[in-house]
């Protein structure tokens, strides 16, 4: 049985004075939503996500050994400029992971990071950002312990990323990632994300995600606050049970390629997430009028064309439009003629299923 202690390293076999690593990690979009967490960033229910390809964070980690390892020491640059308001989150992350990376206080770090998409726009920038940082830190640990296996490397990277941002553990590996214990999914764990361990039908190959930027402003409710609202929520237990049921359904859907059922599960999950926010105390409506306009237009288009297009939402106003690759031409024509007017400044991002973090 796995425990977190399995990621506490023994003595390192090598030394390193200075250097740098650079990794890119993608965002991801949950199909079954993680909403609500226990202590130590453990999810209250399992989730499954598509890893994205184009929405990603590129992070370069430069490090040099200090004379006195007495405190965490780092500079943070976002898009080339100092970003002081990010630093408390990194400080907290380092405090959480120090037991698993005991070398952290021995180095001064410069973390230089940038996104390929708008920060805090409802696209999971904390997921891609924390995953990219975790990959870099694991590269440093591998330099200190060269015999580390690739399996351990990626598993621990996902484990560490989770301690920075829960959904970040789904941005390390694979096209479809499961996070959270699910009885009938082999290897699934609350501690880290795992690649969906079964064959996935060709219908989902290169699945498309066009992200409609309805509202590019800061999120109305931070993820941390949102998750906390699930404590004592009147519908929490039923919701957690529903997530398990929907993950069961999606497991079968991925294997059979049933797009009609895929649409039902994914849209239901998106609306349930928002329903939980609307029925919490305090309560929030995170959709904007244009979010609803887009949803209604998608339903009308799907009904008229029988194309299995669907939407999902994160905890914000933006809409992820999901559709099979072979429908791209017709769906993009629909998006550009009917949906773009509902986007802030007409902005949208074309994305698709990707492969996870890569070393640069």
N, C-alpha and C positions, 0 to 999 in steps of 0.2 A: 504493500500500500504506500503510495507516494505521500511524503510530507514536505513542507517548506524547508525543513532542515536538510533535505537532499541537495539543496542549492547553496548550502554554506560550504565554501571551498576549504580544502586542506591546504597545507603549505604550498606556495607557488614554487616552481622549479627554475624559473628564469627571472631576469631583471631587465628593466628598460628605463632609460633616463628621460627620453623625450620622443616626440613624433606626432603623427596625426593619422586619423582615419576619416573616411567620408562614406556615408550611407544615404540612400534614398529609401523612404518608406511611404507607402500609399495610405490614403484614407480608406475607409470601408463603409458600406451601407448595410445596416442590419435588416434582415427580412423578418426574422422573429426577433423582437426587441428585448434588449436587456434594460429593465427599468426597476430599480430597487436593488440595494446592496446591503450586505452584512459587513461585519468588521473585516479589515484587511483587504478591502476591495474584492470581496467574494460576492458573486452575483446571486441575487435572490431567485433568479430563474435562468435556464440556459438560453442561448441565443445562437443565431447563425447569420453569417453575412457574406455578401459578395465583396471580395477585395477589388478595389478600383485600380486603374492603370495610370491615368493622367493627373488626378488630384493627389499630389504627394508633397512631402516635405523633404528637402535636401539639407542634410546637416553635416558639417565638418567639425570634428572634435580634435583640437590641438592640445597637447599636454606636455608638461615639463615637471620633473621631480622637484619637490621643495626640500629645503634644508630641515625644516621642522614640520612634521605632519600633525599640526595642532587643531586644524579646523577645515571645513570645506572652503575651497577657494576657486572661484570661477568668474569669468566674464561672459556676458551673453550678448550676442549681436543678432538682431533680426533684420534680415535684408540689408546687412552691412552696417547697421547703426545700433548703438547701445539701446537695450530695451529693459529698463529697470523694472517695469511692472510685471515682467515674466519671471524675474529672479526668485521671488518667494515660492513659486510653484516648483522651480528646480531645486531650491534649498530643501523643501519638504520631501521631494522625490529622493534626493540624496540621503536624507535622514531615514527614510523608509527602507532604502536598499543597502545601506552601509553594511549590515550584518551579512549580506550576500556578496558584496564587493568590498572587502575590508581595505583595499588599497586607495579608496576614494580620497582620503585626507592626505595622502602622500604626494598628490599631484596638484598643480594649478592647471585648470582647464580653460580653454577658450571655446565656447560653443557658438558656432556661426551657422545660423539656420534661416531658411527661406521656404516659402510655400509657392506652389504653382497655382494657387487659388486664393480667393479673399479670406483673410483670417477672420474668425468668429462670424462666419456667414451662414452658419447652420450646416456647413460641411465639417466633418470631424477633424479639425486641425490638431486638437489635443491628441487624438489617436495616432495620426501620422507623425506628429512631432515627438511624442514620447517613444513611439516605436523606433524612429530613426536614432534617437539618443541612446536607447537601450542597445541597439545594434552596434553603435560605436563603442559603448562601454564594454560590451562583450568581446569586441575585437581587441580591446586593450587587455582584457582578462585572458584571452587566448594567447596573446603575446607573452603573458606571464606564465601561462600553462599550455605550452604548445601541443601537448598530447590530447587536448580536449577534442571530443568527437563532434561532428557536425550536428548530430541529433541533439546532443546536450546543449550545444551552442544556441541553436534556434529555440529549443524548449525553454532554456533559461532566459533568453532574450524576451520571449513572450511573457514569461513569469514576471520579469522586471518591469516590462512595459505596462503590465496590468497595475502595478503599484503606482505608476504615474497617472494613468488614465485607464479605467477599466477596459473600454473598447479597444485600446491600443494593442492589447494582446491578440486581437484579430487582424492586425496589420503587418504581422511578421512573415507569415507563410501563406501560400496557397490561394487558389481562386475562390473556394468556398470554405469558410472557417467556422467551426463550432466551438463555442466557449460555454462551459458549464456542464455539470454531470447530467447525462441523459442515458437512461438504462440501456437503450438499444443502439447506441452509437459507440463503437469500439474506441477506447482510449480517451473518451471525452473527460474533461476535468474542469473543476472550478479554478484551478491554479494557473492555467494557461490555455491558449487557443490551440486547436488541432485542425489540420486539414481534414475536410470531409473524407472519411476513409473508404468510401465506396465509389463505384463507377458512376459518373454523371452523364446523363443522356445528352446526345448531340444537340438537342434543342437549346441547351444552355451554353453551348460553345460560343465564346465571344459575345455573350449577352451584353446588350447596350444599356447605358444609363445616361440620359441627358438630364442635367441638373438645372432646373429653372430657378434663377435667383430672384425670387419675389421680394426679398428684403435682405439687403447686404449689411445691415447694421449689426451691432452687438446683439447677442442672444438676450432675449427678455429675461430668461431664467437660466442660470448656470446649471450644468448637468448635475453638479453636486447637490444643489438645492432641490432640483427635480427628483433625484433619487431619494433624498431624505423624506420627500412628501409621501413616499410609499409606506413609511412607518406609521402604523395605526390607520392606514387607509381602509375605508370600509369594504373595498372590493379587492384588496391586495391578494388574499389567498386564492380567490377564484382566478385572478389574473395570472398568478404564478402557475397554477394548474393548467390554464389555457395555453401558456407558452410551451409547456411540455407536450401538450396535445398537438399544437401546431407544428412543433419541430418533428414530431412523429409523422405528421402528414407530409411535411416538406421532404423528409428523408425518402419517402415513397415517391413523391413527385420528381425529385432529382433523378431517381433511378428509372422511372417510367416515361418522363418527358411530358407529363400531362399539364399543358400550359393553362388550360381553363381552370384547373384546381389551383395552380400556382397563383394566378391572378386573385382568386378568392382569399387565399391564406394571406398573401402579402398585403392586400389592401385592408383586410380586416385587422391585421397587426398594426398597421399605420394608424388607423382610426382608433383602435383600442388604446394605443399610447397616448393619443391626445385626449381621449375620454378620461383616462386616469388623471391627467393634469386638470381637466375641467371639473373633476369630482373630488379633488383633494382639498385640504384646508391649510393654508390659503389656496385658492383656485386660480387657474390661469387659462386664457385662450391664446394659444401660440400661433394659430393660423391667422392669416390676413384675409380680407375679402377676396383678393386675387388668388389666394390658395384655393378657395372654394370654387371660383370661376374656372380654374384650371381643372380641378377634379371633375366638375360637371361636364366640361368640354371633353375630357378623356372618356368618361362614361358614354357620352353621345357618340363619339367617334368609334369607340369599340363596338357599340351596338349596331351602328350603320355598316361598318366595314368587316366585322368579325375578326379583326386583327387583335391578337392577344396582348395588347399594350396595357400596362397598369401603372399605378403610382405607388410610391412609398414616401414617408416623411420621417425626418428626425424630429427632435424637440425644437421645432422652429417653423417658419413659414414657407421655406423653400420646398420645391417638389422634385423628387427624383422620378423621372419617367423611364420605366423599364420595358424593354421589348427585345424580341429575338433579332439577331443580326440580319436575317433574310427579309425583314420587314423595314429595314432602315430607310430606304428611299421614300416610301409612302409616309412613314411616321415623321421623318424630318420635314417633309413638305407640310404635314399637319402642324408640326411645332412652329415652323417659321411663319406660316400664314395665320394660325389661329391662337397660338399660346404665347408667342414672344411679346405681344402687346401687354400681357399681364406681368412681365418681368421688369424689375427695376432697371431703367435705362436699356431695356431690351436685351439684357445680358443672360446668357446661359452657357453651360460648359458641356461639351460632348465627352463622355467617358464610356468605359466598358470594363468588363472583368479583366483584372490583371493578375500578376503572379506573386506579389509580396515584395519584401524589402530586397534591395540589391546594393552591393558594394560599388562605389564609384571610383 
